[in-house]
Amino acid sequence: MLSAPEMPTRRQSFSVVFAIELWERFGYYGMQAVLTLYLVQRLKLSDTDANVMIGAFVGLTYIMPVLGGLIGDRLLGPRRTMLIGAFILALGYVALGLASSHRALLFGAMALISSGNGLFKPNSGNLVRRIYEGDDAELDAAFTIYYMAVNVGSTISMLLTPWLQERFGPSTAFFTCAFGLVAGLLYYMWRRQWIVGAGSALDRGPWNRRTLLILSLGFVIVAGGSMVVIASPMLARLCVWGACFGIAIAWARIYRRALPEQKPGLRLTFLLCLESMAYIIFYQQQMTSLTLFALRDVDGDFRIGDWVIFHMSAGQFQALNPLWIMLGSPILAVLYKKLAQSGRDLSLAQKMVLGFGLVTGGFLIWWLAAAYTAGPVSAWVMFVGYGLISIAELLTMALGLAIIARYAPADSTGFMMGALYLLWGVAMYVGSLVANYAAVTGDAKIVSIGSTVYAPLFRDLFFAGLGLTCLLALLLPLAQRWDRVHMATQNQSIS
């Protein structure tokens, strides 16, 4: 008599999502590390045009998860939708690599990447929620480690792809990004038995051919529309703000239809999501103003005295963010568990306040360095500044998915995660426009311009961070009251 197969453990199920997320982020952040420099140096776009194009592209990339979350929730299931998204992303990176010699493919490649990301991102996070459902302490720790997967993959690719671009050209760098998705999909196929029970009932049912046909036609329409939007700054602006307005209406409908015991958690969800959205405006400077600042006004040599330890190119400085994330993630995960065990766990709202305080410190350092350094700024300034905003990221953006998982109703989790990515997309678009306040309009090869071009932007971002930190501190009592009411109603429903 054959024994029944053993059920996979939570850790095994989580490891499959962790692995495919790691490789998916390898591809995305490898592309991100070289895209700005590719547009400015290879295609000779102005700073303003490059920032606007990147803002539209990244904005759409984070808006698309709204549709992906709905598809995962209502039509295909989160696991199947995630896999389709990974496959489309691989195609997008291949097309981007071909666009180096066939310029007409550029907007189509960006559209594929935006659409594939929309299918992938909300559903991979939804799978983590389903794996650890019912255990808030483990869920926070799991999402922190899950977020580390993002940064393991991105660190490797952000160091590798700028090097590949400099030595072998952008096509090689973009093809390497596609390889990451292929590696993630192969690992999934190898270990798929560990995650077979982690999706929804839709994942375990038969494929519906009619649904697949409708979704395929819809994908063609959406991807085609994305191409037009990325190519048109005016349309991009209308679509980004239109999507934001649509989310506001959708949130109002969800809140109106929610049960009374669900509403305190929803109010807290809305507040914390908006707070994480504000952080993204600062975060987006890494891909835009901070990369161009590193290109033109930062000495890439890390020195101790006269000894050069190592060198980083302008694109590789972005890798400092995931490096700091990897250092901080396990420490914070252990700290969260210990605080929870001792009954002194920080609320998500308190973590947000601490995060914005660190953001403020990071841009203070960059402001002072850009304003008062004669000649190129030391690479160590970038190292310290990235450290502060990266730990802030763990306290704000990294917990965005945990906010949805903890406080949103279960039947709308996928959509709410998609809505969060939409808000992040709007903020990234705004962040790219903010970066244009430091756009260079003359010779792009000019150096040592930090005091006149970049210092004013970093100064304004410092004061904005300071104001937000004070505002969020004032909102803490309200957020904590909503949290207590939510927990009380949840405990009553369980008992």
PERATA-V159552 format. One record per residue. N is the residue number from 1. RES is the residue in three letters. SS is DSSP state (2 for helix, 1 for strand, 0 for the rest). PHI is phi as a letter, one per 40 degrees, with the letter a starting at -180 (999 if undefined). BURIAL is 1 if it has 16 or more other ideal C-beta (glycine too) atoms within 10 Angstrom, else 0. Layout:
BEGIN
n=N res=RES ss=SS phi=PHI burial=BURIAL
n=N res=RES ss=SS phi=PHI burial=BURIAL
END
This chain:
BEGIN
n=1 res=MET ss=0 phi=999 burial=0
n=2 res=LEU ss=0 phi=c burial=0
n=3 res=SER ss=0 phi=c burial=0
n=4 res=ALA ss=0 phi=c burial=0
n=5 res=PRO ss=0 phi=c burial=0
n=6 res=GLU ss=0 phi=c burial=0
n=7 res=MET ss=0 phi=c burial=0
n=8 res=PRO ss=0 phi=c burial=1
n=9 res=THR ss=0 phi=c burial=0
n=10 res=ARG ss=2 phi=d burial=0
n=11 res=ARG ss=2 phi=c burial=0
n=12 res=GLN ss=2 phi=c burial=1
n=13 res=SER ss=2 phi=c burial=1
n=14 res=PHE ss=2 phi=c burial=1
n=15 res=SER ss=2 phi=c burial=1
n=16 res=VAL ss=2 phi=c burial=1
n=17 res=VAL ss=2 phi=c burial=1
n=18 res=PHE ss=2 phi=d burial=1
n=19 res=ALA ss=2 phi=c burial=1
n=20 res=ILE ss=2 phi=c burial=1
n=21 res=GLU ss=2 phi=c burial=1
n=22 res=LEU ss=2 phi=d burial=1
n=23 res=TRP ss=2 phi=c burial=1
n=24 res=GLU ss=2 phi=c burial=1
n=25 res=ARG ss=2 phi=c burial=1
n=26 res=PHE ss=2 phi=d burial=1
n=27 res=GLY ss=2 phi=c burial=1
n=28 res=TYR ss=2 phi=c burial=1
n=29 res=TYR ss=2 phi=c burial=1
n=30 res=GLY ss=2 phi=c burial=1
n=31 res=MET ss=2 phi=c burial=1
n=32 res=GLN ss=2 phi=c burial=1
n=33 res=ALA ss=2 phi=c burial=1
n=34 res=VAL ss=2 phi=b burial=1
n=35 res=LEU ss=2 phi=c burial=1
n=36 res=THR ss=2 phi=c burial=1
n=37 res=LEU ss=2 phi=c burial=1
n=38 res=TYR ss=2 phi=c burial=1
n=39 res=LEU ss=2 phi=c burial=1
n=40 res=VAL ss=2 phi=c burial=1
n=41 res=GLN ss=2 phi=c burial=1
n=42 res=ARG ss=2 phi=c burial=0
n=43 res=LEU ss=0 phi=c burial=0
n=44 res=LYS ss=0 phi=g burial=0
n=45 res=LEU ss=0 phi=c burial=1
n=46 res=SER ss=0 phi=c burial=1
n=47 res=ASP ss=2 phi=d burial=1
n=48 res=THR ss=2 phi=c burial=0
n=49 res=ASP ss=2 phi=c burial=1
n=50 res=ALA ss=2 phi=c burial=1
n=51 res=ASN ss=2 phi=c burial=1
n=52 res=VAL ss=2 phi=c burial=1
n=53 res=MET ss=2 phi=c burial=1
n=54 res=ILE ss=2 phi=c burial=1
n=55 res=GLY ss=2 phi=c burial=1
n=56 res=ALA ss=2 phi=c burial=1
n=57 res=PHE ss=2 phi=c burial=1
n=58 res=VAL ss=2 phi=c burial=1
n=59 res=GLY ss=2 phi=d burial=1
n=60 res=LEU ss=2 phi=c burial=1
n=61 res=THR ss=2 phi=d burial=1
n=62 res=TYR ss=2 phi=c burial=1
n=63 res=ILE ss=2 phi=c burial=1
n=64 res=MET ss=0 phi=d burial=1
n=65 res=PRO ss=2 phi=d burial=1
n=66 res=VAL ss=2 phi=c burial=1
n=67 res=LEU ss=2 phi=c burial=1
n=68 res=GLY ss=2 phi=c burial=1
n=69 res=GLY ss=2 phi=c burial=1
n=70 res=LEU ss=2 phi=c burial=1
n=71 res=ILE ss=2 phi=c burial=1
n=72 res=GLY ss=2 phi=c burial=1
n=73 res=ASP ss=2 phi=c burial=1
n=74 res=ARG ss=2 phi=b burial=0
n=75 res=LEU ss=0 phi=b burial=0
n=76 res=LEU ss=0 phi=b burial=1
n=77 res=GLY ss=0 phi=g burial=1
n=78 res=PRO ss=2 phi=c burial=1
n=79 res=ARG ss=2 phi=c burial=1
n=80 res=ARG ss=2 phi=c burial=1
n=81 res=THR ss=2 phi=c burial=1
n=82 res=MET ss=2 phi=c burial=1
n=83 res=LEU ss=2 phi=c burial=1
n=84 res=ILE ss=2 phi=c burial=1
n=85 res=GLY ss=2 phi=c burial=1
n=86 res=ALA ss=2 phi=c burial=1
n=87 res=PHE ss=2 phi=c burial=0
n=88 res=ILE ss=2 phi=c burial=1
n=89 res=LEU ss=2 phi=d burial=1
n=90 res=ALA ss=2 phi=d burial=1
n=91 res=LEU ss=2 phi=c burial=1
n=92 res=GLY ss=2 phi=c burial=1
n=93 res=TYR ss=2 phi=c burial=1
n=94 res=VAL ss=2 phi=c burial=1
n=95 res=ALA ss=2 phi=c burial=1
n=96 res=LEU ss=2 phi=c burial=1
n=97 res=GLY ss=2 phi=c burial=1
n=98 res=LEU ss=2 phi=c burial=1
n=99 res=ALA ss=0 phi=c burial=1
n=100 res=SER ss=0 phi=c burial=1
n=101 res=SER ss=0 phi=b burial=0
n=102 res=HIS ss=0 phi=b burial=0
n=103 res=ARG ss=2 phi=d burial=0
n=104 res=ALA ss=2 phi=c burial=0
n=105 res=LEU ss=2 phi=c burial=1
n=106 res=LEU ss=2 phi=d burial=1
n=107 res=PHE ss=2 phi=c burial=1
n=108 res=GLY ss=2 phi=c burial=1
n=109 res=ALA ss=2 phi=c burial=1
n=110 res=MET ss=2 phi=c burial=1
n=111 res=ALA ss=2 phi=c burial=1
n=112 res=LEU ss=2 phi=c burial=1
n=113 res=ILE ss=2 phi=c burial=1
n=114 res=SER ss=2 phi=c burial=1
n=115 res=SER ss=2 phi=c burial=1
n=116 res=GLY ss=2 phi=c burial=1
n=117 res=ASN ss=2 phi=c burial=1
n=118 res=GLY ss=2 phi=c burial=1
n=119 res=LEU ss=2 phi=c burial=1
n=120 res=PHE ss=2 phi=c burial=1
n=121 res=LYS ss=2 phi=c burial=1
n=122 res=PRO ss=2 phi=c burial=1
n=123 res=ASN ss=2 phi=c burial=1
n=124 res=SER ss=2 phi=c burial=1
n=125 res=GLY ss=2 phi=c burial=1
n=126 res=ASN ss=2 phi=c burial=1
n=127 res=LEU ss=2 phi=c burial=1
n=128 res=VAL ss=2 phi=c burial=1
n=129 res=ARG ss=2 phi=d burial=1
n=130 res=ARG ss=2 phi=c burial=1
n=131 res=ILE ss=2 phi=c burial=1
n=132 res=TYR ss=0 phi=b burial=1
n=133 res=GLU ss=0 phi=d burial=0
n=134 res=GLY ss=0 phi=g burial=0
n=135 res=ASP ss=0 phi=b burial=0
n=136 res=ASP ss=2 phi=c burial=1
n=137 res=ALA ss=2 phi=c burial=0
n=138 res=GLU ss=2 phi=c burial=1
n=139 res=LEU ss=2 phi=c burial=1
n=140 res=ASP ss=2 phi=c burial=1
n=141 res=ALA ss=2 phi=c burial=1
n=142 res=ALA ss=2 phi=c burial=1
n=143 res=PHE ss=2 phi=c burial=1
n=144 res=THR ss=2 phi=c burial=1
n=145 res=ILE ss=2 phi=c burial=1
n=146 res=TYR ss=2 phi=d burial=1
n=147 res=TYR ss=2 phi=c burial=1
n=148 res=MET ss=2 phi=c burial=1
n=149 res=ALA ss=2 phi=d burial=1
n=150 res=VAL ss=2 phi=d burial=1
n=151 res=ASN ss=2 phi=c burial=1
n=152 res=VAL ss=2 phi=c burial=1
n=153 res=GLY ss=2 phi=c burial=1
n=154 res=SER ss=2 phi=c burial=1
n=155 res=THR ss=2 phi=c burial=1
n=156 res=ILE ss=2 phi=c burial=1
n=157 res=SER ss=2 phi=c burial=1
n=158 res=MET ss=2 phi=c burial=1
n=159 res=LEU ss=2 phi=c burial=1
n=160 res=LEU ss=2 phi=c burial=1
n=161 res=THR ss=2 phi=c burial=1
n=162 res=PRO ss=2 phi=c burial=1
n=163 res=TRP ss=2 phi=c burial=1
n=164 res=LEU ss=2 phi=c burial=1
n=165 res=GLN ss=2 phi=c burial=1
n=166 res=GLU ss=2 phi=c burial=0
n=167 res=ARG ss=2 phi=c burial=0
n=168 res=PHE ss=2 phi=b burial=0
n=169 res=GLY ss=0 phi=g burial=0
n=170 res=PRO ss=2 phi=c burial=1
n=171 res=SER ss=2 phi=c burial=1
n=172 res=THR ss=2 phi=c burial=0
n=173 res=ALA ss=2 phi=c burial=1
n=174 res=PHE ss=2 phi=c burial=1
n=175 res=PHE ss=2 phi=c burial=1
n=176 res=THR ss=2 phi=c burial=1
n=177 res=CYS ss=2 phi=c burial=1
n=178 res=ALA ss=2 phi=c burial=1
n=179 res=PHE ss=2 phi=d burial=1
n=180 res=GLY ss=2 phi=d burial=1
n=181 res=LEU ss=2 phi=c burial=1
n=182 res=VAL ss=2 phi=c burial=1
n=183 res=ALA ss=2 phi=c burial=1
n=184 res=GLY ss=2 phi=c burial=1
n=185 res=LEU ss=2 phi=c burial=1
n=186 res=LEU ss=2 phi=c burial=0
n=187 res=TYR ss=2 phi=c burial=1
n=188 res=TYR ss=2 phi=d burial=1
n=189 res=MET ss=2 phi=c burial=0
n=190 res=TRP ss=2 phi=c burial=0
n=191 res=ARG ss=0 phi=b burial=0
n=192 res=ARG ss=2 phi=c burial=0
n=193 res=GLN ss=2 phi=c burial=0
n=194 res=TRP ss=2 phi=c burial=1
n=195 res=ILE ss=0 phi=b burial=1
n=196 res=VAL ss=0 phi=c burial=0
n=197 res=GLY ss=0 phi=c burial=0
n=198 res=ALA ss=0 phi=c burial=1
n=199 res=GLY ss=0 phi=c burial=1
n=200 res=SER ss=0 phi=b burial=1
n=201 res=ALA ss=2 phi=c burial=0
n=202 res=LEU ss=2 phi=c burial=1
n=203 res=ASP ss=2 phi=c burial=1
n=204 res=ARG ss=2 phi=c burial=0
n=205 res=GLY ss=0 phi=c burial=0
n=206 res=PRO ss=0 phi=c burial=0
n=207 res=TRP ss=0 phi=c burial=0
n=208 res=ASN ss=0 phi=c burial=0
n=209 res=ARG ss=2 phi=c burial=0
n=210 res=ARG ss=2 phi=c burial=0
n=211 res=THR ss=2 phi=c burial=0
n=212 res=LEU ss=2 phi=c burial=0
n=213 res=LEU ss=2 phi=c burial=0
n=214 res=ILE ss=2 phi=c burial=0
n=215 res=LEU ss=2 phi=c burial=1
n=216 res=SER ss=2 phi=c burial=0
n=217 res=LEU ss=2 phi=c burial=0
n=218 res=GLY ss=2 phi=c burial=0
n=219 res=PHE ss=2 phi=c burial=1
n=220 res=VAL ss=2 phi=d burial=0
n=221 res=ILE ss=2 phi=c burial=0
n=222 res=VAL ss=2 phi=c burial=1
n=223 res=ALA ss=2 phi=c burial=1
n=224 res=GLY ss=2 phi=c burial=0
n=225 res=GLY ss=2 phi=c burial=0
n=226 res=SER ss=2 phi=c burial=1
n=227 res=MET ss=2 phi=d burial=1
n=228 res=VAL ss=2 phi=c burial=0
n=229 res=VAL ss=2 phi=c burial=1
n=230 res=ILE ss=2 phi=c burial=1
n=231 res=ALA ss=2 phi=c burial=0
n=232 res=SER ss=0 phi=b burial=0
n=233 res=PRO ss=2 phi=d burial=1
n=234 res=MET ss=2 phi=c burial=0
n=235 res=LEU ss=2 phi=c burial=0
n=236 res=ALA ss=2 phi=c burial=1
n=237 res=ARG ss=2 phi=c burial=1
n=238 res=LEU ss=2 phi=c burial=0
n=239 res=CYS ss=2 phi=c burial=1
n=240 res=VAL ss=2 phi=c burial=1
n=241 res=TRP ss=2 phi=c burial=0
n=242 res=GLY ss=2 phi=c burial=0
n=243 res=ALA ss=2 phi=c burial=1
n=244 res=CYS ss=2 phi=c burial=1
n=245 res=PHE ss=2 phi=c burial=0
n=246 res=GLY ss=2 phi=c burial=0
n=247 res=ILE ss=2 phi=c burial=1
n=248 res=ALA ss=2 phi=d burial=0
n=249 res=ILE ss=2 phi=c burial=0
n=250 res=ALA ss=2 phi=c burial=1
n=251 res=TRP ss=2 phi=c burial=1
n=252 res=ALA ss=2 phi=c burial=0
n=253 res=ARG ss=2 phi=c burial=0
n=254 res=ILE ss=2 phi=c burial=1
n=255 res=TYR ss=2 phi=c burial=0
n=256 res=ARG ss=2 phi=c burial=0
n=257 res=ARG ss=2 phi=c burial=0
n=258 res=ALA ss=0 phi=c burial=1
n=259 res=LEU ss=0 phi=c burial=0
n=260 res=PRO ss=2 phi=d burial=0
n=261 res=GLU ss=2 phi=c burial=0
n=262 res=GLN ss=2 phi=c burial=1
n=263 res=LYS ss=2 phi=c burial=1
n=264 res=PRO ss=2 phi=d burial=1
n=265 res=GLY ss=2 phi=c burial=1
n=266 res=LEU ss=2 phi=c burial=1
n=267 res=ARG ss=2 phi=c burial=1
n=268 res=LEU ss=2 phi=c burial=1
n=269 res=THR ss=2 phi=d burial=1
n=270 res=PHE ss=2 phi=c burial=1
n=271 res=LEU ss=2 phi=c burial=1
n=272 res=LEU ss=2 phi=c burial=1
n=273 res=CYS ss=2 phi=c burial=1
n=274 res=LEU ss=2 phi=c burial=0
n=275 res=GLU ss=2 phi=c burial=1
n=276 res=SER ss=2 phi=c burial=1
n=277 res=MET ss=2 phi=c burial=1
n=278 res=ALA ss=2 phi=c burial=1
n=279 res=TYR ss=2 phi=c burial=1
n=280 res=ILE ss=2 phi=c burial=1
n=281 res=ILE ss=2 phi=d burial=1
n=282 res=PHE ss=2 phi=c burial=1
n=283 res=TYR ss=2 phi=d burial=1
n=284 res=GLN ss=2 phi=c burial=1
n=285 res=GLN ss=2 phi=c burial=1
n=286 res=GLN ss=2 phi=c burial=1
n=287 res=MET ss=0 phi=c burial=1
n=288 res=THR ss=0 phi=b burial=1
n=289 res=SER ss=2 phi=c burial=1
n=290 res=LEU ss=2 phi=c burial=1
n=291 res=THR ss=2 phi=c burial=1
n=292 res=LEU ss=2 phi=c burial=1
n=293 res=PHE ss=2 phi=c burial=1
n=294 res=ALA ss=2 phi=c burial=1
n=295 res=LEU ss=2 phi=c burial=1
n=296 res=ARG ss=2 phi=b burial=1
n=297 res=ASP ss=2 phi=b burial=1
n=298 res=VAL ss=1 phi=b burial=1
n=299 res=ASP ss=0 phi=c burial=1
n=300 res=GLY ss=0 phi=c burial=1
n=301 res=ASP ss=1 phi=c burial=0
n=302 res=PHE ss=1 phi=c burial=1
n=303 res=ARG ss=1 phi=b burial=0
n=304 res=ILE ss=1 phi=b burial=0
n=305 res=GLY ss=0 phi=g burial=0
n=306 res=ASP ss=0 phi=c burial=0
n=307 res=TRP ss=1 phi=c burial=0
n=308 res=VAL ss=1 phi=c burial=0
n=309 res=ILE ss=1 phi=c burial=0
n=310 res=PHE ss=1 phi=a burial=0
n=311 res=HIS ss=1 phi=b burial=0
n=312 res=MET ss=0 phi=b burial=1
n=313 res=SER ss=0 phi=c burial=1
n=314 res=ALA ss=0 phi=d burial=1
n=315 res=GLY ss=0 phi=c burial=1
n=316 res=GLN ss=2 phi=c burial=1
n=317 res=PHE ss=2 phi=d burial=1
n=318 res=GLN ss=2 phi=c burial=1
n=319 res=ALA ss=2 phi=c burial=1
n=320 res=LEU ss=2 phi=c burial=1
n=321 res=ASN ss=2 phi=c burial=1
n=322 res=PRO ss=2 phi=c burial=1
n=323 res=LEU ss=2 phi=c burial=1
n=324 res=TRP ss=2 phi=c burial=1
n=325 res=ILE ss=2 phi=c burial=1
n=326 res=MET ss=2 phi=c burial=1
n=327 res=LEU ss=2 phi=c burial=0
n=328 res=GLY ss=2 phi=c burial=1
n=329 res=SER ss=2 phi=d burial=1
n=330 res=PRO ss=2 phi=c burial=0
n=331 res=ILE ss=2 phi=c burial=0
n=332 res=LEU ss=2 phi=c burial=1
n=333 res=ALA ss=2 phi=c burial=1
n=334 res=VAL ss=2 phi=c burial=0
n=335 res=LEU ss=2 phi=c burial=0
n=336 res=TYR ss=2 phi=d burial=1
n=337 res=LYS ss=2 phi=c burial=1
n=338 res=LYS ss=2 phi=c burial=0
n=339 res=LEU ss=2 phi=c burial=0
n=340 res=ALA ss=2 phi=c burial=1
n=341 res=GLN ss=2 phi=c burial=0
n=342 res=SER ss=0 phi=c burial=0
n=343 res=GLY ss=0 phi=g burial=0
n=344 res=ARG ss=0 phi=b burial=0
n=345 res=ASP ss=0 phi=c burial=1
n=346 res=LEU ss=0 phi=c burial=0
n=347 res=SER ss=0 phi=c burial=0
n=348 res=LEU ss=2 phi=c burial=1
n=349 res=ALA ss=2 phi=c burial=1
n=350 res=GLN ss=2 phi=c burial=1
n=351 res=LYS ss=2 phi=c burial=1
n=352 res=MET ss=2 phi=c burial=1
n=353 res=VAL ss=2 phi=c burial=1
n=354 res=LEU ss=2 phi=c burial=1
n=355 res=GLY ss=2 phi=c burial=1
n=356 res=PHE ss=2 phi=c burial=1
n=357 res=GLY ss=2 phi=c burial=1
n=358 res=LEU ss=2 phi=c burial=1
n=359 res=VAL ss=2 phi=d burial=1
n=360 res=THR ss=2 phi=d burial=1
n=361 res=GLY ss=2 phi=c burial=1
n=362 res=GLY ss=2 phi=c burial=1
n=363 res=PHE ss=2 phi=c burial=1
n=364 res=LEU ss=2 phi=c burial=1
n=365 res=ILE ss=2 phi=c burial=1
n=366 res=TRP ss=2 phi=c burial=1
n=367 res=TRP ss=2 phi=c burial=1
n=368 res=LEU ss=2 phi=c burial=0
n=369 res=ALA ss=2 phi=c burial=1
n=370 res=ALA ss=2 phi=c burial=1
n=371 res=ALA ss=2 phi=c burial=0
n=372 res=TYR ss=2 phi=b burial=0
n=373 res=THR ss=0 phi=c burial=1
n=374 res=ALA ss=0 phi=c burial=0
n=375 res=GLY ss=0 phi=g burial=0
n=376 res=PRO ss=0 phi=c burial=1
n=377 res=VAL ss=1 phi=c burial=1
n=378 res=SER ss=0 phi=c burial=1
n=379 res=ALA ss=2 phi=c burial=1
n=380 res=TRP ss=2 phi=c burial=0
n=381 res=VAL ss=2 phi=c burial=1
n=382 res=MET ss=2 phi=c burial=1
n=383 res=PHE ss=2 phi=c burial=0
n=384 res=VAL ss=2 phi=c burial=1
n=385 res=GLY ss=2 phi=c burial=1
n=386 res=TYR ss=2 phi=c burial=1
n=387 res=GLY ss=2 phi=c burial=1
n=388 res=LEU ss=2 phi=c burial=1
n=389 res=ILE ss=2 phi=c burial=1
n=390 res=SER ss=2 phi=c burial=1
n=391 res=ILE ss=2 phi=c burial=1
n=392 res=ALA ss=2 phi=c burial=1
n=393 res=GLU ss=2 phi=c burial=1
n=394 res=LEU ss=2 phi=c burial=1
n=395 res=LEU ss=2 phi=c burial=1
n=396 res=THR ss=0 phi=b burial=1
n=397 res=MET ss=2 phi=c burial=1
n=398 res=ALA ss=2 phi=c burial=1
n=399 res=LEU ss=2 phi=c burial=1
n=400 res=GLY ss=2 phi=d burial=1
n=401 res=LEU ss=2 phi=c burial=1
n=402 res=ALA ss=2 phi=c burial=1
n=403 res=ILE ss=2 phi=c burial=1
n=404 res=ILE ss=2 phi=c burial=1
n=405 res=ALA ss=2 phi=c burial=1
n=406 res=ARG ss=2 phi=c burial=1
n=407 res=TYR ss=2 phi=b burial=1
n=408 res=ALA ss=0 phi=c burial=1
n=409 res=PRO ss=0 phi=d burial=1
n=410 res=ALA ss=2 phi=c burial=0
n=411 res=ASP ss=2 phi=c burial=0
n=412 res=SER ss=2 phi=b burial=1
n=413 res=THR ss=2 phi=c burial=1
n=414 res=GLY ss=2 phi=d burial=1
n=415 res=PHE ss=2 phi=c burial=1
n=416 res=MET ss=2 phi=c burial=1
n=417 res=MET ss=2 phi=c burial=1
n=418 res=GLY ss=2 phi=c burial=1
n=419 res=ALA ss=2 phi=c burial=1
n=420 res=LEU ss=2 phi=c burial=1
n=421 res=TYR ss=2 phi=c burial=1
n=422 res=LEU ss=2 phi=c burial=1
n=423 res=LEU ss=2 phi=c burial=1
n=424 res=TRP ss=2 phi=c burial=1
n=425 res=GLY ss=2 phi=c burial=1
n=426 res=VAL ss=2 phi=d burial=1
n=427 res=ALA ss=2 phi=c burial=1
n=428 res=MET ss=2 phi=c burial=1
n=429 res=TYR ss=2 phi=c burial=1
n=430 res=VAL ss=2 phi=c burial=1
n=431 res=GLY ss=2 phi=c burial=1
n=432 res=SER ss=2 phi=c burial=1
n=433 res=LEU ss=2 phi=c burial=1
n=434 res=VAL ss=2 phi=c burial=1
n=435 res=ALA ss=2 phi=c burial=1
n=436 res=ASN ss=2 phi=c burial=1
n=437 res=TYR ss=2 phi=c burial=0
n=438 res=ALA ss=2 phi=b burial=1
n=439 res=ALA ss=0 phi=c burial=1
n=440 res=VAL ss=0 phi=c burial=1
n=441 res=THR ss=0 phi=b burial=0
n=442 res=GLY ss=0 phi=b burial=0
n=443 res=ASP ss=0 phi=c burial=0
n=444 res=ALA ss=0 phi=c burial=0
n=445 res=LYS ss=0 phi=c burial=0
n=446 res=ILE ss=0 phi=c burial=0
n=447 res=VAL ss=0 phi=b burial=0
n=448 res=SER ss=0 phi=f burial=0
n=449 res=ILE ss=0 phi=b burial=1
n=450 res=GLY ss=2 phi=d burial=1
n=451 res=SER ss=2 phi=c burial=0
n=452 res=THR ss=2 phi=c burial=0
n=453 res=VAL ss=2 phi=b burial=1
n=454 res=TYR ss=2 phi=c burial=1
n=455 res=ALA ss=2 phi=d burial=1
n=456 res=PRO ss=2 phi=c burial=0
n=457 res=LEU ss=2 phi=c burial=1
n=458 res=PHE ss=2 phi=c burial=1
n=459 res=ARG ss=2 phi=c burial=1
n=460 res=ASP ss=2 phi=c burial=0
n=461 res=LEU ss=2 phi=c burial=1
n=462 res=PHE ss=2 phi=c burial=1
n=463 res=PHE ss=2 phi=c burial=0
n=464 res=ALA ss=2 phi=c burial=1
n=465 res=GLY ss=2 phi=c burial=1
n=466 res=LEU ss=2 phi=c burial=1
n=467 res=GLY ss=2 phi=c burial=0
n=468 res=LEU ss=2 phi=c burial=1
n=469 res=THR ss=2 phi=c burial=1
n=470 res=CYS ss=2 phi=c burial=0
n=471 res=LEU ss=2 phi=c burial=0
n=472 res=LEU ss=2 phi=c burial=1
n=473 res=ALA ss=2 phi=c burial=1
n=474 res=LEU ss=2 phi=c burial=0
n=475 res=LEU ss=2 phi=c burial=0
n=476 res=LEU ss=2 phi=d burial=0
n=477 res=PRO ss=2 phi=d burial=0
n=478 res=LEU ss=2 phi=c burial=0
n=479 res=ALA ss=2 phi=c burial=1
n=480 res=GLN ss=2 phi=c burial=0
n=481 res=ARG ss=2 phi=c burial=0
n=482 res=TRP ss=2 phi=c burial=1
n=483 res=ASP ss=2 phi=c burial=1
n=484 res=ARG ss=2 phi=c burial=0
n=485 res=VAL ss=2 phi=c burial=1
n=486 res=HIS ss=2 phi=c burial=1
n=487 res=MET ss=2 phi=c burial=0
n=488 res=ALA ss=2 phi=c burial=0
n=489 res=THR ss=2 phi=c burial=1
n=490 res=GLN ss=2 phi=c burial=1
n=491 res=ASN ss=2 phi=c burial=0
n=492 res=GLN ss=2 phi=c burial=0
n=493 res=SER ss=2 phi=c burial=0
n=494 res=ILE ss=2 phi=c burial=0
n=495 res=SER ss=0 phi=c burial=0
END
